[in-house]
Amino acid sequence: MKGGVFFMGKLIIGEEFYCCKCGNRGIPIVRVIGRKRSAGHLKKLWCLKCQEEVNHAECIPGSKYTKEDFQIEFKYGNFDENQQRKMTYGQFRDKLRKEGIDFYEE
């Protein structure tokens, strides 16, 4: 959700979450703007496809970590069997560049 809505005088935003196990979009979370988490934050949520509670990556359009960044991490295997990052996204991106993988051209 881009932007937000006001409810009881507070700006409410809906963030996008993507499952670190199957890669599908998860259920969005609505937050008051002051309780925002950092982009790329991992949160345990129920996945409709996996039918279990697993980590989801928080993607914020126009931030340092977007849906496209998640898709790179997911495609190139930066999540382990417990849906935790093997390395930080910055380290992972640098590793891919050193290996000659031009993920922005795909």
HELIX and SHEET records of a PDB file:
HELIX    1   1 ILE A   33  ARG A   35  5                                   3    
HELIX    2   2 LYS A   67  LYS A   75  1                                   9    
HELIX    3   3 TYR A   89  LYS A   98  1                                  10    
HELIX    4   4 PHE A  103  GLU A  105  5                                   3    
SHEET    1   A 3 VAL A   5  PHE A   7  0                                        
SHEET    2   A 3 LYS A  10  CYS A  19 -1                                        
SHEET    3   A 3 ILE A  29  VAL A  32 -1                                        
SHEET    1   B 4 VAL A   5  PHE A   7  0                                        
SHEET    2   B 4 LYS A  10  CYS A  19 -1                                        
SHEET    3   B 4 GLU A  52  CYS A  59 -1                                        
SHEET    4   B 4 LEU A  42  CYS A  47 -1                                        
END                                                                             
